[in-house]
Amino acid sequence: MAEARAIDRDAAERLGMPTVLLMENAARSVAEVARTLGERFVVLAGAGNNGGDGLAAARHLGFRRCAVHLLAEPDPAKVADAALQARILRAAGATLQVGRLPDLDAWRGAVWIDALFGTGLDRELQGAARTWVEAFDRAVGPKLAVDIPSGLHGDSGVVLGAACRADVTVTFVARKRGMVLGAGPLHCGRIEVRGLGLP
């Protein structure tokens, strides 16, 4: 995943593109694909930048059609862009449920969006993180993963304890190795590669 991080770093440092702009472009692509799958949405967002992509996508989708659930609150000191997305949604009047899973039956048939963990995950999922991934897999409805299914190692395709199974994965700039190796093909579903507005 060093290549993906290098692309982001180059965009920010050499090109001077604000990282929040990259997040916005990613979120727009996620929303475009999600709209092809349904009209109601459940966003499961982590506390990192992958979660920020999911929060921004909820805004593009129209937060009144979304149930937005945060595994944990983004820390502004560590992930300023993700924390900003949460502030924007709240300022607009959205309710963000923190640390509480949605009712799977109430949202049966909705589009489930996995924005829990991104390509940087390198440890086995345990505790609440694993519970949320397993709930995503039990949910009934079309499923979309943001960048890579949570719990799938980005380089090897190894399942880190548990991993989301998506019908479609919206990834950015290029496929990650883990999508085509190991368990990757079983978890990614159809892969949509979208740009981030990089020249």
Helices and strands as residue ranges (DSSP letters): H 2-13, H 19-35, E 41-45, H 49-61, G 63-65, E 66-70, H 80-92, E 96-98, E 111-115, H 127-138, E 143-146, E 168-172, H 177-180, H 184-188, E 190-194
